[in-house]
Amino acid sequence: MGECAGLLLAAGSGRRFGGPKALAEVDGEPLVLRALRTLADCSPVVVVTGAAASSVEALLPSEVRAVHAADWASGMGASLRAGLLALSTVDASASAVVVHLVDLPWVGGPVVRRLAGLAAPDVVARAAYGGVPGHPVLLGREHWAEIADAVSGDAGARHWLAGREDLRLVECGDLGSGRDVDRPGDLPRPGFSV
């Protein structure tokens, strides 16, 4: 297993949610900090910001690098591109990156550790829940430049991943859920933990 970086996409404005989900709280903790705890075993960790960038970045611990995606409003592809390009310049030791989304509070550290255990320069893997592909996604370093060139809009790496014979689905339904938060009523209830 190689070194595994973490990339947290936290740039969205949360149109349906009513504001940036990165700042939404569960038990008094912003989702961006909850997601960073999920990536605690990864190094380095890069957080891509966009909407409310200064508010999100003010919450980040000093060891986390924030990268602002200037074109964040064009969709998740812009955030993924900005994050992969930043990682390519800050750390030469990471053989792969776990790409995590800020609005997945039911994904915990054990899911990331299971994926990160497969880290290698050529790996392409993603978490699955009950056989359904989800997030996070593990991308080997040798694919970063190609993905950054290929992504656009709000699909992230979905089109790049589609139909890949080397994509490995890693069942994580025993560890969490890939369900995301779209509206305030989707947030976990008080006392929730993963």
N, C-alpha and C positions, 0 to 999 in steps of 0.2 A: 504494500500500500504506500502511495506517495503522500506528500503533504497536500492538504486540501484547504483551499480558500473558501470564504463565504461571501456571497453576493446577495444583498437584500434590496429588492425593488420596492421603493416606498415613495414614488414620485406622484402618484395619481391624486386628482382633485376630489375623488369620491362623489361624483355627480349624483348617483342614485342614493348614496349614503347621506348626503347633506353636508359634506366637508371631507377633508383629507382623513382617510382611515388610519394613517400612521399616528394621528393624534388622538384617536378614539381610545377610551380607557376600558379596561376590564379590571375590576377590583382596584381602581385607582392607578393602574399601570398602563401607560400608553402602549398601543399595539406595536409600535416600533421597538420599544425596549423589550417587550415580550418576545418578539421575533429575534432580537439580538441574543437573548438568552438561549433560544433554540439553536443558534449558530455558535454557541460558546466554544465548541471544540474545533472550530475552523480558524485558520490564521493564514493571512490577514483577513479582515472582514471589511468590505466596502458597502456603504449604503448609498443608493442612488436616490437623490431628492429632486423635487420639481415644484409642485404646488406647496405652498407654505414652507418652502425650503428653510428659511431662517428659523422658524419655530421647531421644525423637526431636527435640524442640525444642532440647535441649542440643547436638545435632550441627549445627544450622543456622547458616550464616554470618549475620553481623549484617545484611546488606542484604536478607535474605529475611524476609518477614513470616509468622509462624505464626498460624493461627487455629484455635482448639480448637472442634470440633463437639461440643457437649454431648450431642447425641442420636446420636452416631456409630454406636452399636450397632444403630440401626434400619436401617442400610444405607447404600450409596453415595449415595443420594439426599440424605441429611442432609449428607454431606460436600460434595457439589456445591452444595447450597443455601448452606451456610455460606461456601464459597469465593466464589461469585458475589456474595453480599451484601457480603462484605468488599471485594472488588475494586471494587464500585460506589461504595464510600465512600472508598477510598484513592487512586484515580487516575482523573482525568477525561479523560486523554489517550489511553488505550488504546481502540482502535476494535474490538478483538476479543481473545479469550483462547484460548490453546492449553490444553486440559484433558488432562493426562497422568496416568497411573496409576503408582504406585511399583513395581509388580511386572512391569514390561515391560523387562527389561534388554537386549533385542535391538532396542530403539528408540533410536536415537542422534540427535544434533543435526541431521544432514542431513534426517531426517524432519520434525522440528519446523520447520526453515527452509523446507522445501518448502510446508508448510501455512501458516506465518506469512506467506509471500509473497502469500497471498490475503487477508490481513487487511483487513476492511472492516466497517462497522457492521451490515450486513445479511447477512453471510456465514454459511453453514451448510455445513461441510465435515468430512470425516473421512478419515483414512488408510485405505487398503485394501492388502491384501497378496495378490497373485494374484487380485485381484477381490473378495476377501472383506473386508467392512467391519470395521474394527478401531479402534485408538486410536493416537495422540491424536485429539481432536476439536477443531475450530476453530469457535468460536461468536461471532458478531458481537454487539456491545454492545446493540443494540436488542432482542435476544432474552433477555438475562440475567434480567430481572425475570419474564418469562413462564416461563422454564425453572425458576427458583427456586420459583415457585408450583406448578409441575406435577410436580416430581420427588418420589418417595417410594420407600421400600423399597430393595432392592438393585439396582434396574434402572438407577440413574443417569438419564441422559437418553434411554435406549433408546426408551421409549414416545413421548417428545416427537419424537425423530428419525424414528420409523417412518412411512413413507409420505409424508414431506415431498418435494414436487416440487422444492424448491430445494436439496435436499441434494446436495452435490458430493462424489463419491468421488475421492480423490487417490491414484493408485497409487504405493505406496512399497515394493513388494516388491524393487525393485532396491537399496534402501538399508538394509533391515532386515527384521525379522519381528515380527508382532504377537502372538507367542506369549507367554503370561503364565506366571508361576511360581505353582503351587498347592501344591507339596510340596517339601521340601528337595532331593530328587533332581532337580528341574527346574532348579535353579540352574546357570548356566554353569560350565564347567570352568575351572580355574586358567589364567591367561594369556589369557582371553577379552577381546576388545575389539570395539567397534562402530565 
